[in-house]
Amino acid sequence: PIAAQPGTGAVLVLGGTRATGLEVVKILRARGDEVAVLARPTSDASQAEALGARIVRGDAMNPQDLAAIMASGSYRAVVSTLGARSVDGPRPDFEGNRNAIDAARAAGIRRFVLVTVIGDGESLDAAPWIARRILDSVIMEKSKAEDFLKASGLDFTIIRPGGLLEKDA
């Protein structure tokens, strides 16, 4: 299960408006979970909303947004699919995930699921050399996020997929 944490409250999905995050929302809603999706004020969250997810507006790059959102909700788990193809300045791959981990810890949310990338940590050799070269900076940032989560004291699961595409299998 994606967020195998018993109890009441929603699963908060970061990055749940598109791609992998939206797929997570679909799975959680299909099994009857209450889901909240963090969406930037400018993001189109209509697909997640159509699935029955509650939309909370904020930016993962803003620690105050995440602290307020997580403290105000009754969340039993956080699933983060944060990342960016290209971005100037700090990347959500580490910075956004660090903010989310800190906010979850401060709010007393014990369960955190982090979706990273094949090639992080001890899985480096599992990634094809071309992927390691192309995704070098992404792997570095997501590895920092993994290390931060491991040291956080939270109950966690790290998922390291490779080659996620928005296409039929």
DRENDO-1510 file (C-alpha; in Angstrom, 1 decimal, always signed):
<recs>
REC; n; res; u; v; w
REC; 1; PRO; +0.0; +0.0; +0.0 .
REC; 2; ILE; +1.1; +3.6; -0.7 .
REC; 3; ALA; +0.3; +5.0; +2.8 .
REC; 4; ALA; -0.2; +2.0; +5.0 .
REC; 5; GLN; -0.8; +3.9; +8.2 .
REC; 6; PRO; -3.9; +3.1; +10.1 .
REC; 7; GLY; -5.9; +5.9; +11.8 .
REC; 8; THR; -8.1; +8.7; +10.9 .
REC; 9; GLY; -7.3; +11.7; +8.8 .
REC; 10; ALA; -6.3; +12.4; +5.3 .
REC; 11; VAL; -3.2; +11.5; +3.4 .
REC; 12; LEU; -1.6; +14.7; +2.2 .
REC; 13; VAL; -0.1; +14.3; -1.2 .
REC; 14; LEU; +2.6; +16.8; -2.3 .
REC; 15; GLY; +2.8; +17.0; -6.1 .
REC; 16; GLY; -0.6; +15.5; -6.5 .
REC; 17; THR; -1.9; +17.7; -9.3 .
REC; 18; ARG; -0.1; +15.8; -12.1 .
REC; 19; ALA; +2.1; +12.9; -13.2 .
REC; 20; THR; +3.1; +10.4; -10.4 .
REC; 21; GLY; +1.4; +12.4; -7.7 .
REC; 22; LEU; -1.9; +12.4; -9.5 .
REC; 23; GLU; -1.6; +8.6; -10.0 .
REC; 24; VAL; -1.1; +8.3; -6.2 .
REC; 25; VAL; -4.2; +10.4; -5.6 .
REC; 26; LYS; -6.2; +8.0; -8.0 .
REC; 27; ILE; -5.0; +4.9; -6.1 .
REC; 28; LEU; -5.7; +6.4; -2.7 .
REC; 29; ARG; -9.2; +7.6; -3.6 .
REC; 30; ALA; -10.0; +4.3; -5.4 .
REC; 31; ARG; -9.4; +2.5; -2.1 .
REC; 32; GLY; -11.5; +5.0; -0.2 .
REC; 33; ASP; -8.9; +7.1; +1.5 .
REC; 34; GLU; -9.5; +10.7; +2.3 .
REC; 35; VAL; -6.9; +12.7; +0.4 .
REC; 36; ALA; -5.7; +16.3; +0.5 .
REC; 37; VAL; -3.5; +17.6; -2.2 .
REC; 38; LEU; -1.1; +20.5; -1.8 .
REC; 39; ALA; -1.3; +22.8; -4.8 .
REC; 40; ARG; +0.5; +26.0; -5.5 .
REC; 41; PRO; -2.0; +29.0; -5.9 .
REC; 42; THR; -1.3; +29.0; -9.7 .
REC; 43; SER; -1.6; +25.2; -10.3 .
REC; 44; ASP; -4.5; +23.6; -12.0 .
REC; 45; ALA; -5.8; +21.1; -9.4 .
REC; 46; SER; -9.0; +20.3; -11.2 .
REC; 47; GLN; -8.1; +16.6; -11.9 .
REC; 48; ALA; -7.3; +15.9; -8.3 .
REC; 49; GLU; -10.4; +17.7; -7.2 .
REC; 50; ALA; -12.5; +15.7; -9.7 .
REC; 51; LEU; -11.2; +12.6; -8.0 .
REC; 52; GLY; -12.6; +13.8; -4.7 .
REC; 53; ALA; -9.3; +15.2; -3.2 .
REC; 54; ARG; -9.5; +18.3; -1.0 .
REC; 55; ILE; -7.2; +21.0; -2.4 .
REC; 56; VAL; -5.1; +23.0; +0.0 .
REC; 57; ARG; -3.2; +25.9; -1.5 .
REC; 58; GLY; +0.4; +26.6; -0.7 .
REC; 59; ASP; +3.9; +26.2; -1.9 .
REC; 60; ALA; +6.3; +23.5; -0.7 .
REC; 61; MET; +9.2; +25.9; -1.2 .
REC; 62; ASN; +7.7; +28.1; +1.5 .
REC; 63; PRO; +8.3; +26.5; +4.9 .
REC; 64; GLN; +5.6; +28.7; +6.6 .
REC; 65; ASP; +3.0; +27.4; +4.1 .
REC; 66; LEU; +3.7; +23.8; +4.9 .
REC; 67; ALA; +3.9; +24.4; +8.6 .
REC; 68; ALA; +0.5; +26.1; +8.6 .
REC; 69; ILE; -1.1; +23.5; +6.3 .
REC; 70; MET; +0.2; +20.4; +8.2 .
REC; 71; ALA; -0.6; +22.0; +11.7 .
REC; 72; SER; -4.2; +22.9; +10.6 .
REC; 73; GLY; -5.1; +19.5; +9.2 .
REC; 74; SER; -5.7; +16.0; +10.6 .
REC; 75; TYR; -3.2; +14.1; +8.4 .
REC; 76; ARG; -2.1; +10.6; +9.1 .
REC; 77; ALA; +0.5; +10.5; +6.4 .
REC; 78; VAL; +2.3; +12.5; +3.8 .
REC; 79; VAL; +3.3; +11.3; +0.4 .
REC; 80; SER; +5.7; +13.5; -1.5 .
REC; 81; THR; +6.3; +13.3; -5.2 .
REC; 82; LEU; +7.9; +16.7; -5.3 .
REC; 83; GLY; +10.4; +17.4; -8.1 .
REC; 84; ALA; +11.0; +19.6; -11.0 .
REC; 85; ARG; +12.3; +19.1; -14.6 .
REC; 86; SER; +14.0; +22.4; -14.6 .
REC; 87; VAL; +14.1; +25.2; -12.1 .
REC; 88; ASP; +16.2; +28.2; -11.3 .
REC; 89; GLY; +17.4; +28.5; -7.7 .
REC; 90; PRO; +16.6; +25.9; -5.0 .
REC; 91; ARG; +15.0; +22.7; -6.3 .
REC; 92; PRO; +11.9; +21.2; -4.7 .
REC; 93; ASP; +13.7; +17.8; -5.0 .
REC; 94; PHE; +15.6; +18.6; -1.7 .
REC; 95; GLU; +14.4; +22.0; -0.5 .
REC; 96; GLY; +10.7; +21.3; -0.8 .
REC; 97; ASN; +11.0; +17.8; +0.6 .
REC; 98; ARG; +13.1; +19.2; +3.5 .
REC; 99; ASN; +10.4; +21.7; +4.3 .
REC; 100; ALA; +7.7; +19.0; +4.1 .
REC; 101; ILE; +9.7; +16.7; +6.4 .
REC; 102; ASP; +10.3; +19.5; +8.9 .
REC; 103; ALA; +6.6; +20.5; +8.8 .
REC; 104; ALA; +5.4; +16.9; +9.2 .
REC; 105; ARG; +7.6; +16.3; +12.2 .
REC; 106; ALA; +6.5; +19.6; +13.8 .
REC; 107; ALA; +2.8; +18.7; +13.3 .
REC; 108; GLY; +3.2; +15.2; +14.7 .
REC; 109; ILE; +2.6; +13.4; +11.5 .
REC; 110; ARG; +4.5; +10.2; +11.9 .
REC; 111; ARG; +4.4; +8.6; +8.4 .
REC; 112; PHE; +6.2; +10.0; +5.4 .
REC; 113; VAL; +6.4; +8.4; +1.9 .
REC; 114; LEU; +9.1; +9.9; -0.4 .
REC; 115; VAL; +9.2; +9.1; -4.1 .
REC; 116; THR; +12.7; +9.8; -5.4 .
REC; 117; VAL; +14.6; +8.3; -8.3 .
REC; 118; ILE; +16.6; +5.2; -9.1 .
REC; 119; GLY; +20.2; +6.0; -8.6 .
REC; 120; ASP; +19.9; +7.5; -5.2 .
REC; 121; GLY; +21.9; +6.2; -2.3 .
REC; 122; GLU; +22.9; +2.6; -2.7 .
REC; 123; SER; +20.9; +2.2; -5.8 .
REC; 124; LEU; +23.4; +4.2; -7.9 .
REC; 125; ASP; +24.6; +1.2; -9.8 .
REC; 126; ALA; +21.0; +0.1; -10.6 .
REC; 127; ALA; +20.5; +3.2; -12.8 .
REC; 128; PRO; +21.8; +3.1; -16.4 .
REC; 129; TRP; +24.9; +5.2; -16.9 .
REC; 130; ILE; +23.0; +7.5; -19.3 .
REC; 131; ALA; +20.3; +8.2; -16.7 .
REC; 132; ARG; +23.0; +8.9; -14.1 .
REC; 133; ARG; +24.6; +11.4; -16.4 .
REC; 134; ILE; +21.3; +13.1; -17.4 .
REC; 135; LEU; +19.8; +13.1; -13.9 .
REC; 136; ASP; +23.0; +13.8; -12.0 .
REC; 137; SER; +21.8; +17.0; -10.3 .
REC; 138; VAL; +18.4; +15.5; -9.6 .
REC; 139; ILE; +19.9; +12.4; -8.1 .
REC; 140; MET; +22.1; +14.5; -5.9 .
REC; 141; GLU; +19.2; +16.6; -4.6 .
REC; 142; LYS; +16.9; +13.6; -4.1 .
REC; 143; SER; +19.7; +11.8; -2.3 .
REC; 144; LYS; +20.0; +14.8; +0.1 .
REC; 145; ALA; +16.2; +14.5; +0.7 .
REC; 146; GLU; +16.5; +10.8; +1.4 .
REC; 147; ASP; +19.3; +11.4; +3.9 .
REC; 148; PHE; +17.3; +14.1; +5.6 .
REC; 149; LEU; +14.2; +11.9; +5.9 .
REC; 150; LYS; +16.3; +9.0; +7.3 .
REC; 151; ALA; +17.6; +11.3; +10.0 .
REC; 152; SER; +14.2; +12.8; +10.8 .
REC; 153; GLY; +12.9; +10.2; +13.2 .
REC; 154; LEU; +9.7; +9.8; +11.2 .
REC; 155; ASP; +8.4; +6.4; +10.0 .
REC; 156; PHE; +9.2; +6.4; +6.4 .
REC; 157; THR; +9.2; +4.6; +3.1 .
REC; 158; ILE; +11.4; +5.6; +0.2 .
REC; 159; ILE; +10.4; +4.6; -3.3 .
REC; 160; ARG; +13.0; +4.8; -6.1 .
REC; 161; PRO; +11.3; +4.4; -9.4 .
REC; 162; GLY; +13.0; +4.6; -12.7 .
REC; 163; GLY; +11.6; +6.0; -15.9 .
REC; 164; LEU; +8.1; +7.1; -14.9 .
REC; 165; LEU; +6.2; +8.3; -17.9 .
REC; 166; GLU; +2.7; +9.5; -18.5 .
REC; 167; LYS; +1.9; +6.7; -21.0 .
REC; 168; ASP; +0.1; +3.4; -21.0 .
REC; 169; ALA; +2.2; +0.5; -19.8 .
</recs>
